[in-house]
């Protein structure tokens, strides 16, 4: 099993885009017992990946409760870098 942060990054090489909640839902089956699989920590991982040039914001929307969801995606160079260092 990969470290959680690696799994978060790797997820973005398999989807067009995702928000924090979608990442949590996708990883819950394998990482559900990890304390860091929560909105705050996953968002911090996504923002760090963005700051490091691996991900970029793709869009924003308000959910049904009026809470802002930020969507991220791995651009080609970011996905290539992720795949180079994190193998399946």
Residue, then its C-alpha position, 0 to 999 in steps of 0.5 A: x500500500x502506498x503512503x496516503x499522499x502518494x495515493x492522492x497524487x496518483x488518483x489524479x493520473x486516473x481522473x480528469x479532475x476531482x475535488x477534495x470530497x471526491x478524492x476522499x470517496x475514491x480512497x475511502x475503501x483502501x485508506x478509510x482507517x487513516x486519520x489523515x483521510x479527512x477534508x482538511x488534510x486532503x485539501x492541504x495535500x492538494x494545495x501543496x501539490x498545486x504549489x509544487x506544480x503537480x496539480x492545477x485548479x481546474x474549476x470552482x462550484x458551490x455544492x447543494x449546501x452552498x460550500x465552495x468546492x475547488x476542483x484540481x487536475x494533473x496537467x500533462x507535465x504534472x501527471x508525467x512527474x507523478x507517474x515517474x516517481x510513484x509507480x502503480 
